[in-house]
Amino acid sequence: MEPRHTIGGIDVYLPTGAVDTQSKTLAPRLTNIRGARIGILDNCKEFADVVLRGVAQVLERDHGARVKFWQKSYLGVPSPYAQEMAAECDAVINGVGH
């Protein structure tokens, strides 16, 4: 449950979540993307689909990568696909847009 405060008789929920300050290790970089399984997550920002389709075409055509798309239902929610993408992909590109 999110923290709740009552202000002037109105319940206010603070969606701050837990703070994680532990250092994380970055995933190792791919040495080559030829034949790599690249996941692309469209985060539903405006024009993200257009940009990401173009990126996918270049990755497949010019670099021999195998690309699979996922799309979130709304940009303001966490991706429900993180575990699936981690299991199926060598690298992931997260959505872009404005």
Buried (B, 14 or more C-beta within 10 A) or exposed (E): EEEEEEEEEEEEEEEEEEEEEEEEEEEEEEEEBEEBBBBBBBBBBEEBBEBBEEBBEEBEEEBEBBBBEBBBEEEEEEBEBEEEBEEEBBBBBBBBBE
